[in-house]
Amino acid sequence: MKNKIVVSLLVVVLLALTVMSTGCFFDQQGKTAGEVNRDHMRTLRVNQEQLMSDIDEALFLDKPSSLSEKQLP
């Protein structure tokens, strides 16, 4: 029983080391830190724009009211 636990832990550790050494664990290989930062900033900006668009649509702020006397172009 104890031998099975030791073997299982050894297999898990070897698997973890294999994954870490193949590049799946480390930071974005093939991209510079600036490129990764730019991608993250773009993702945050797009997410914020979509969130604001959803809020505007929920509050009916995305189009002018039909009750207004002013005509908008």
WOGITA-V367265 format. One record per backbone hydrogen bond with DSSP energy under -1.0 kcal/mol. NH is the residue of the N-H (numbers start at 0). CO is the residue of the C=O. If there is no record, write none. Layout:
BEGIN
nh = <NH:NH>
co = <CO:CO>
END
This chain:
BEGIN
nh = <4:5:6:7:8:9:10:11:12:13:14:15:16:17:18:19:20:21:23:30:35:36:37:38:39:40:41:42:43:44:45:46:47:48:49:50:51:52:53:54:55:56:57:58:60>
co = <0:1:2:3:4:5:6:7:8:9:10:11:12:13:14:15:16:17:18:27:31:32:33:34:35:36:37:38:39:40:41:42:43:44:45:46:47:48:49:50:51:52:53:54:55>
END
